[in-house]
Amino acid sequence: MQVTDVAFVFYPVRDLARARRFYEEVLELTVARTSGDGPSGCIEYKIGAVTLALSADWVDLQPAPGGGVVTFTVRDLDAMLSRLRQHQIPLVVAPTAAFGGSIAAVADPDGNRVAFHQRTPDLSGPAIVHQ
């Protein structure tokens, strides 16, 4: 097999400073690496074995509210939802049972979907939700 790993997840953003505030202040992610200066730079966050990269510098790529979704594993979905409410971040997907646990989603400041998943201890629940 030629594909051996996921290298990184990339989200294009319109305003890098605004995106950083969301990912660092609301989600409490820690910057792993930066490149470039100012609004045309790139920010990388290391989450487990995966890197999430954000950049406003790729003119051919635009944020896509109907596009891909990055899903973060959380220990306590209720605590994450409370934190999102504190920051007045509305849910775009209400908590629901899916993927062997519970999942909910928001949109980042550019409309990219960000989901949060808490796995149930016994992996019960539907494997996928069809809407």
Secondary structure by P-SEA (a helix, b strand, c coil): cccccccbbbbbbccaaaaaaaacccccccccccccccccbbbbbbcccbbbbbbccccccccccccbbbbbbbccaaaaaaaaaaacccccccccccccbbbbbbbccccbbbbbbbbcccccccccccc
